[in-house]
């Protein structure tokens, strides 16, 4: 991996292509938002894992898709300074339904260093979400311990077997009965964000497992909607949350915009959610 100035935080125009079926049925191009000191970060879509996880064995894995093309010597990966002999490795797992910053280490040395820093709670992760309800105050925090369910592929709050973690929430916008929240943590456990949000009655739109919120359709927002209910599609096909930024111990921050359809959902909330 290059450590020259050419490997500084990536230009917004940099992207990596993923032909079908590497990440699903569609060809995708994912923006490269960071490329420095043995770390590379991409803008991940929803329904894609950063690395393999036993809860989601049939879901596409971004690390594997990158390494498949890296082994084949794809020129755009080589131009980014990636080495076919140094496969990329994810640093931590987060829910595949969450879009946003997906960060990888290039090779085992970079991976060990990054995982040590992450495990020492030296990284700062910020998520954003569109939600219904929540506490009246604009700031809230959940410190309840998170454990993995013994039988089901999900997490739960457990004071007996759960591991310490904390998520702080800040309301950054009110849209009628809806809100845009930012959540911050320095360590992430599987399903931590929706689980902690649900405990605070912050019901993330489209998150059905913990928050029990359905996907949002335009017909549910717009009173005079005149479309066909049999063919209508949700405005955004995943829970309305994304990993918006990661700040490293050196102060570098990588940021990801919401996916276009999630951005459209927020626009529709602003247009119709206040009426």
N, C-alpha and C positions, 0 to 999 in steps of 0.2 A: 504494500500500500504506500503510495506517495506521501511524503511529509513536506513537500515543497509548497510554495505559495499556490501552485496550481491545484492543490488539494484542500484549499480553504473552503469555507461554507459554499456549497454549490450554487451556481447561478440558477435562477428560477427556470431558465429555458432548458436545463439539463433534464433528461428523462430516460427511462429504460422501458423498452417495449417487451410485452409478454404476449406472444401469440397463443390463441386458443389451442389446446385446452389447459395450458399451464396454470391459469388462475380462474378457470371456468369456461363458459361457452363463448365469451366475447374476447376479442383482442383488446388488450389494455396497454396504455402508456402511463407510467407512474412517475411523477415528478421527483427528482433528486433534490432534497432540501439541505443536505449536509454531507460533506465529504472531507474529513480531516482527521489526522492523528489516529488512523486505523479504524475510524468509525464512519459509517455511511447510513444516511436516513432517507427514507422514501415516504411519499404520501400514500398510505395504504387505504384501499376501499373497504367497505364492510364485507362481511362473510368470507374473510380470508384470514388465516392464521399467520402470525409472524414466524412461528416454529411449530413442530409437531406437538400435539397435546392429546392425551388419551380420551378426553371428553368429546373430541371432534375428529374422529379418525378418517372421515370421508371428506373433509373440507380441504380445499387447496391451501398449500403452505408456501408463503412468500419466500422464505429462506431457500427452500428446495427449488423453487422456480428460478431464483437468481443463480443458484449453484449449477443447475442443469445447463443454463445458457453460458455460465462462466467456463464450465468444463469443455463446452463446444467452441470456446474462444470467440464469443460474440464481440465484434469490434467495439460497440458502444460501451461495453463493460470494461474492456481493456483500456479504452481512452480515459475512463474514470480512474485508472490506476489500480483496478482490482487484479489479483493474481490468481490464475486457475489452480495454483498449488496451495492457496490460502482461502478455503471456502468461507463464506460469511456465516456468522453464528448469531442468533438472537440473544439479547441480554436478559430479557424477562418476558414472561407471558402476560398478555392481556386479552380480554374477551374478543373473539373474532368479529362480533357484531359492531365493535367500536372502530370507526375509521380514524385516520389521522397519522401522526408520526410513528413510523416503524423504523427502529434503529437497530443496526447490526454491527458486529465487530468483524474485522477482516483478519482472520487467523487466530490461533489459540492464545498468543501473548496478549493481543489487544482484547480478546474476550475475557481473559482472566482479570486484567486490569479494570475493565469496565464493570464486570460483575462484582468485583470487590468494592468498587465505589458505589454501585447501586445497592449492594447488600449492606453497606455502611450508611445508607440513607443520605447520600451526598448528592443525589439527583433530585431535581424538583419537577414533578409532572403536573401539568394543568390540563384539565378536561373542560369542555363546555357541553351544555345540554339544554334542550328545550323541554319544559316540563309543565305539568299541571299541579296546582296545589303547592304545598310546602309550608314551612313556618312563616309567620307574619314578619318576623325580624329578617333583616337582609343578610345576616351572617349566622351560620350554624356549624356545628362540628359533631362528627360521630367518631367515637373511639372504641366502638364495640369490637371485640375480637372475632376474627373470621376463621371458620373451619371448613374443611371439605366434607360433604355429606358421605356417610359410610357406604351408601348403596347407589345414590343417584348422582348424575354428572352435574352437580351444582354445589354452591357454597351456602353456609348458614351461619348465623350468629351463635357462638357457643362460649360460655365463660369457663367451661370445663376443658375443651380440647382446642379452642380457637387460639390463633396467634395474633399478637398485638399488631394493630395497624390503625391509622387515623386518616380521616378525610375531612377537610374544611371546605365549606360551601359559602359562596358569596353570590347573592343575587345581583346581576349586572343590568337587567332590564325587566320591566313589567310590561306585559302585553295583555291587558284585560285580565282574564283568569289564568293566563299562561305567563311563564317566566323563563328568562334565559339565566342559567346559573353557571358559575365557574367553580370547579372543584379542584382542590390542590392536595397532593400527597407526596411524600418523599419515599414511599415504598408501596408497590401495588401487588395485591393478591388477587387470585382469580375471582372475577365477578364482584370485586370490592365496590366499584362505583355504583352499580344499580342496587346492590344490597344495602349499602350505607344510605343511599338516597331514599330508598323505601322506608328505612327506619325513621327518617326525618319527614316522611310523608311528601317527599319530593318525587312525584310520579313521572318518570321520564317517558315522553311520548313514544309509543311503539314498543316499549319494553314490557313484555308480557309475563316473564317468569317471576320477577321480584316486585315490580311496580304495578303489574296487572293493568297495563295500559295498551290499548290496541293501536295498530298503525293508523295514521291520520289520512283521511280522504278529503278531497276538496268539498265534497257534498256535505261533510259534517261541519264545515266552516262557513260555507257560502249558502245563505238562506235561499237564494233564487237560482241555485244550481240547476242546470237543465240537461245534464249529460245522461248517459245510459248507465244505470246502476249495475247492469250485468257485466259490463266491460270496463268499468272504472278501476283504475289502479291506484294504490296508495301514492301519496305525494313523495314519500321517501320510504324505501323498502326495508329499512332497518331501524332499530332504536335511535332516537334523535340525540346522539352523543358522539363526540369525537375527541381524540387526544390532540389538543390544540398546540401544545408546546412541551418541550423538555429542555431544562436548563442544566448544564453540566457543571462540575466543580470548578472548571476554569472560567466560568461565566458565559460561555457560548450558549446561545439559545437557538433551537431549531423550531420553526413554527409551521403548522399546516392549516390551511383554510378548510372549512367544511366541504364535503363533497357537493357537487352542484345541485343534486336533488335535495339534499339536506338544507342547503342554502335557500333553495326555492321554498321549502317548507317554512322556514323562518320568515321569508318574505310574505308568504300567504297568511301566517299567523299575524304579522303586523298589519296586513291589509284587512283581514276579516275577523281576527280574534278579539278585537276590541269592541265589536258591534254586538 
